[in-house]
Amino acid sequence: MDKVQLRRLPVTTPPIPSGGGRIQSPAGELAQVVNGDSYQFRD
């Protein structure tokens, strides 16, 4: 069984780097937690 690895994601600006990160805006927060999948951020 694989183990879960926890790490703190840095706050960044779009686009989110391949290592992951978080974007904060007045509308809320977006965190990329799954690498490789497509997503779209709208402010």
C-alpha positions as CSV (number, residue, x, y, z in Angstrom):
1,M,0.0,0.0,0.0
2,D,1.3,3.5,-0.9
3,K,1.7,6.0,1.9
4,V,0.3,9.6,1.8
5,Q,2.9,12.3,1.7
6,L,1.9,15.7,3.2
7,R,3.6,19.0,2.3
8,R,2.7,22.6,2.5
9,L,2.1,24.2,-1.0
10,P,3.5,27.7,-1.6
11,V,1.2,30.6,-2.5
12,T,1.9,31.5,-6.1
13,T,0.4,33.3,-9.1
14,P,-1.0,31.7,-12.3
15,P,0.1,29.5,-13.8
16,I,0.8,27.0,-11.0
17,P,4.3,25.5,-11.4
18,S,4.7,21.8,-12.0
19,G,5.6,21.3,-8.3
20,G,2.2,22.4,-7.2
21,G,1.0,25.5,-5.4
22,R,-1.9,27.6,-4.2
23,I,-3.6,30.7,-5.7
24,Q,-5.5,33.0,-3.4
25,S,-8.1,35.5,-4.7
26,P,-11.2,37.4,-3.3
27,A,-13.2,34.6,-4.9
28,G,-11.5,31.8,-2.9
29,E,-8.4,29.6,-3.0
30,L,-7.3,27.1,-5.7
31,A,-4.8,24.4,-4.7
32,Q,-3.4,21.9,-7.3
33,V,-3.2,18.6,-5.5
34,V,-3.2,16.2,-8.4
35,N,-0.3,16.5,-10.9
36,G,-1.0,15.9,-14.6
37,D,-4.7,16.7,-14.7
38,S,-6.2,19.7,-16.5
39,Y,-7.8,22.5,-14.6
40,Q,-8.9,26.1,-15.3
41,F,-8.7,29.0,-12.9
42,R,-11.2,31.9,-13.3
43,D,-11.0,34.9,-11.2
